Amino acid sequence: MRVAAKLTLLLMITFLFSPPIQASEDITADIYFSRAGMKILSGVANVATGWLELPKNIAIWTQRDSNPLIGVTEGALWGIYHTVGRTGNGAVDFITFWLPTYPIPNPPFIWDDFSKESDYLGWRMGR
């Protein structure tokens, strides 16, 4: 019981001294519907085209390495990783389209920059 009381007191003190947080921008209806539409569109597209990360990464890693066998192997491994990442994050974007954030994968669509390795930047409110 004493441990629970101490943890409760510690939690209350933490909330007492935490600074208030404010959004850096006002979300208007236009911004909200624009971002929600972008997220649902990119979510569906990334679930449907996530498999394209495999040939994309094989091409990227083959160009980076002088030995084609190593480039294809690394590209295939990174391609599997990014295929799962893009497809999974596309599903998350589709499910959470109502949150006014940007899509998680960067670039948002695989065809935006086919020569750039994908990155995943979660829950960005602004750029």
C-alpha positions as CSV (number, residue, x, y, z in Angstrom):
1,M,0.0,0.0,0.0
2,R,2.8,2.4,0.8
3,V,4.4,1.8,-2.6
4,A,1.1,2.6,-4.4
5,A,0.8,5.8,-2.3
6,K,4.3,6.9,-3.1
7,L,3.8,6.2,-6.8
8,T,0.5,8.2,-6.8
9,L,2.2,11.1,-5.0
10,L,5.1,11.0,-7.5
11,L,2.7,11.0,-10.4
12,M,0.7,13.9,-9.0
13,I,3.9,16.0,-8.5
14,T,5.0,15.2,-12.0
15,F,1.7,16.5,-13.4
16,L,1.9,19.6,-11.1
17,F,5.3,20.7,-12.5
18,S,4.8,19.7,-16.1
19,P,4.6,22.7,-18.5
20,P,1.5,23.2,-20.5
21,I,1.7,22.2,-24.2
22,Q,0.0,24.1,-27.0
23,A,-0.3,23.2,-30.6
24,S,2.0,25.1,-32.9
25,E,-0.7,25.8,-35.5
26,D,-4.5,26.0,-35.6
27,I,-6.1,23.1,-37.4
28,T,-8.8,24.6,-39.6
29,A,-11.4,22.6,-41.5
30,D,-9.4,23.0,-44.8
31,I,-6.2,21.7,-43.2
32,Y,-8.0,18.9,-41.4
33,F,-9.7,17.6,-44.6
34,S,-6.6,18.0,-46.7
35,R,-4.5,16.0,-44.2
36,A,-7.1,13.4,-43.6
37,G,-7.6,12.9,-47.3
38,M,-3.9,12.7,-47.9
39,K,-3.5,10.1,-45.1
40,I,-6.3,7.9,-46.3
41,L,-5.1,8.1,-49.9
42,S,-1.5,7.3,-49.0
43,G,-2.6,4.6,-46.6
44,V,-4.4,2.7,-49.4
45,A,-1.7,3.3,-51.9
46,N,1.1,2.2,-49.5
47,V,-0.8,-1.0,-48.6
48,A,-1.3,-1.7,-52.3
49,T,2.2,-0.8,-53.5
50,G,4.3,-1.6,-50.5
51,W,5.8,-4.7,-52.3
52,L,7.5,-2.3,-54.7
53,E,10.0,-1.5,-51.9
54,L,11.7,-4.9,-52.7
55,P,12.8,-4.1,-56.3
56,K,13.4,-0.4,-55.4
57,N,15.9,-1.4,-52.6
58,I,17.6,-4.0,-54.8
59,A,18.2,-1.3,-57.4
60,I,19.4,1.2,-54.8
61,W,21.8,-1.2,-53.0
62,T,23.1,-2.7,-56.3
63,Q,24.2,0.8,-57.3
64,R,25.9,1.5,-54.0
65,D,28.0,-1.6,-53.9
66,S,30.6,-2.7,-56.5
67,N,29.9,-6.4,-55.9
68,P,26.5,-7.2,-57.5
69,L,25.9,-10.2,-55.3
70,I,26.3,-8.2,-52.1
71,G,24.2,-5.4,-53.5
72,V,21.4,-7.7,-54.4
73,T,21.6,-9.5,-51.0
74,E,21.6,-6.3,-49.0
75,G,18.9,-4.8,-51.3
76,A,16.7,-7.9,-50.8
77,L,17.0,-7.7,-47.0
78,W,16.4,-4.0,-46.8
79,G,13.6,-4.4,-49.4
80,I,11.8,-6.9,-47.1
81,Y,12.3,-4.6,-44.2
82,H,10.9,-1.6,-46.1
83,T,8.1,-3.6,-47.7
84,V,6.9,-4.6,-44.2
85,G,7.4,-1.0,-43.0
86,R,5.6,0.7,-45.8
87,T,2.7,-1.7,-45.9
88,G,2.3,-1.7,-42.1
89,N,2.5,2.1,-41.9
90,G,0.1,2.4,-44.8
91,A,-2.4,0.3,-42.7
92,V,-1.8,2.6,-39.7
93,D,-2.3,5.7,-41.8
94,F,-5.5,4.2,-43.2
95,I,-6.8,3.3,-39.8
96,T,-5.9,6.7,-38.2
97,F,-6.8,8.9,-41.2
98,W,-9.0,11.0,-38.9
99,L,-6.0,12.3,-37.0
100,P,-4.7,15.5,-38.6
101,T,-1.1,14.3,-39.1
102,Y,1.0,13.7,-42.1
103,P,1.5,10.2,-43.5
104,I,4.2,8.2,-41.7
105,P,6.4,7.0,-44.7
106,N,8.7,9.6,-46.3
107,P,8.3,9.9,-49.2
108,P,4.5,9.4,-48.7
109,F,4.2,7.4,-52.0
110,I,6.8,5.0,-53.3
111,W,6.7,6.6,-56.7
112,D,7.5,10.1,-55.4
113,D,11.3,9.5,-55.4
114,F,12.2,6.0,-56.5
115,S,15.9,6.6,-56.0
116,K,15.6,7.7,-52.3
117,E,15.6,5.1,-49.5
118,S,12.4,5.2,-47.5
119,D,12.2,6.6,-44.0
120,Y,9.4,6.5,-41.4
121,L,8.6,9.7,-39.5
122,G,5.7,9.1,-37.1
123,W,3.0,11.5,-36.1
124,R,4.3,14.7,-37.6
125,M,1.9,17.6,-37.2
126,G,3.8,20.1,-39.3
127,R,6.7,20.3,-41.6
